[in-house]
Amino acid sequence: MDKSALTEVETRLLEVNEIVKKLDESIRVAAFEFLKPYVVGAPIKLPKAPHVPDEPGSTDDLAAMVLKYGSDEKPSENAKLLSAWWYAQHGAAPFSTKWIKETGASSGLTFPDKPDMTFRQAKNKGKSLYEALGEGGLIRPTISGEQYLKTTYGVKKGTKPLPAST
């Protein structure tokens, strides 16, 4: 390596250092690894952005729906969002509050402490959106609820078979 190349690498390394030291300590190593190609003069390859469908009827990707409709301010809306995704997959088949809690937690959504009560109390224009089915924690949308999910989230009634455990 000649002196001019070394000087160029040094300049780039100092630039990257200025950037990296502004970051949270927990991501500095990863940021430096990402910027290493720049230090040696190679092009940086940006990761592909996740595919987020634009049309409201495309609901196969739960992550896309969470990005589009998720709410940090209204946990009850997140519960309805998950029910909309379930509806888009399995139609008006009952879902469990256990499934809602687990899926909500794994999706990174802010969630109500008692989603069963959220569903029991959910109304639109004075009509109940969901009905509870016995003591097993199963919930399903009412006819009004189906209309609400279609209108609010742009979903269509799904026809996929139910998973082994809901």
C-alpha positions as a printed Julia matrix, in Angstrom:
166×3 Matrix{Float64}:
   0.0     0.0    0.0
   1.48    3.34  -1.0
   1.43    6.46   1.15
  -1.48    8.15  -0.7
  -3.66    5.02  -0.36
  -2.8     4.85   3.33
  -3.73    8.52   3.76
  -7.05    7.93   1.99
  -7.84    4.92   4.2
  -6.89    6.95   7.28
  -9.22    9.8    6.22
 -12.09    7.39   5.61
 -11.45    5.58   8.88
 -11.58    8.85  10.81
 -14.83    9.77   9.02
 -16.37    6.44   9.99
 -15.12    6.87  13.54
 -16.91   10.22  13.81
 -20.13    8.61  12.61
 -19.87    5.51  14.8
 -19.04    7.32  18.03
 -22.33    9.26  17.76
 -24.26    5.98  17.89
 -25.53    4.0   20.85
 -22.8     1.69  22.16
 -24.94   -1.36  21.53
 -24.86   -0.86  17.74
 -21.38    0.58  17.19
 -19.75   -2.73  16.27
 -22.48   -3.58  13.77
 -22.31   -0.08  12.28
 -18.55   -0.33  11.86
 -18.9    -3.75  10.21
 -21.44   -2.25   7.81
 -19.13    0.69   6.97
 -15.91   -1.37   6.6
 -16.15   -1.48   2.78
 -16.2     2.33   2.71
 -12.99    2.48   4.73
 -11.12    0.47   2.08
 -12.81    2.21  -0.85
 -15.24   -0.54  -1.83
 -18.91    0.14  -2.51
 -21.3    -0.36   0.38
 -24.09   -2.79  -0.41
 -27.32   -1.63   1.21
 -29.64   -4.38   2.41
 -32.89   -4.74   0.54
 -35.83   -3.06   2.19
 -38.57   -5.45   3.32
 -41.43   -5.76   0.89
 -44.45   -3.85   2.14
 -47.44   -4.33  -0.13
 -49.12   -1.08  -1.2
 -52.56   -2.42  -1.91
 -54.76   -2.83   1.16
 -56.03   -6.27   0.13
 -52.59   -7.89   0.37
 -52.57   -9.31   3.87
 -50.36  -12.38   3.71
 -47.56  -10.56   5.48
 -48.39   -9.8    9.1
 -45.3    -7.62   9.45
 -46.51   -5.41   6.59
 -49.89   -4.96   8.27
 -48.19   -4.12  11.57
 -46.07   -1.49   9.84
 -49.07   -0.01   8.09
 -51.7    -0.12  10.85
 -49.87   -0.7   14.15
 -50.39    1.88  16.9
 -48.19    2.74  19.86
 -50.92    4.96  21.29
 -53.93    2.65  21.13
 -53.24   -0.92  22.23
 -56.87   -1.87  21.54
 -56.35   -1.0   17.86
 -53.45   -3.45  17.76
 -55.74   -6.22  19.04
 -58.22   -5.4   16.27
 -55.37   -5.34  13.76
 -54.4    -8.89  14.68
 -58.02   -9.98  14.41
 -58.1    -8.41  10.92
 -55.06  -10.4    9.9
 -56.65  -13.58  11.29
 -59.86  -12.75   9.39
 -57.87  -12.26   6.17
 -56.3   -15.68   6.67
 -59.09  -17.8    8.18
 -62.32  -15.87   7.73
 -64.72  -15.65  10.65
 -63.24  -18.71  12.37
 -62.8   -18.17  16.12
 -59.38  -17.18  17.42
 -58.08  -17.48  20.95
 -57.03  -14.62  23.17
 -53.91  -16.71  23.83
 -53.08  -16.52  20.11
 -53.71  -12.77  20.16
 -51.38  -12.27  23.15
 -48.6   -14.45  21.73
 -48.81  -12.96  18.25
 -48.98   -9.44  19.64
 -45.9   -10.02  21.76
 -43.92  -11.51  18.88
 -44.97   -8.67  16.57
 -43.63   -6.01  18.9
 -47.02   -4.38  19.31
 -48.17   -2.48  22.37
 -51.03   -4.56  23.63
 -53.91   -4.38  26.11
 -53.52   -6.35  29.34
 -56.88   -8.02  28.82
 -57.52   -8.42  25.1
 -60.62  -10.5   25.81
 -62.24   -7.43  27.39
 -61.08   -5.3   24.48
 -62.93   -7.57  22.07
 -66.04   -7.86  24.26
 -66.33   -4.07  24.49
 -65.41   -3.22  20.88
 -68.23   -1.44  19.1
 -68.7     0.52  15.93
 -71.79    2.66  15.43
 -73.32    1.02  18.5
 -72.9    -2.54  17.19
 -70.66   -5.16  18.77
 -67.73   -6.13  16.61
 -66.9    -9.45  18.3
 -68.59  -12.18  20.24
 -67.08  -14.37  22.94
 -67.63  -18.09  22.56
 -67.9   -19.73  25.96
 -65.21  -19.83  28.61
 -62.35  -21.04  26.39
 -61.17  -17.57  25.48
 -62.37  -17.91  21.9
 -63.53  -14.81  20.03
 -64.92  -14.31  16.55
 -66.07  -11.28  14.62
 -69.78  -10.59  14.3
 -71.28   -9.67  10.91
 -70.77   -6.01  11.89
 -67.23   -6.9   12.93
 -66.52   -8.49   9.56
 -67.7    -5.31   7.81
 -65.57   -3.2   10.16
 -62.44   -5.29   9.45
 -63.01   -5.13   5.7
 -63.54   -1.37   5.74
 -60.87   -0.42   8.27
 -58.06   -2.73   7.18
 -59.0    -3.45   3.57
 -59.03   -7.21   4.12
 -61.07   -9.9    2.44
 -62.49  -12.97   4.15
 -59.81  -15.65   4.14
 -60.28  -19.31   3.39
 -57.07  -20.88   4.71
 -57.46  -23.83   7.06
 -56.97  -23.2   10.76
 -53.54  -23.86  12.25
 -53.17  -26.88  14.52
 -53.27  -24.77  17.69
 -54.96  -21.39  17.96
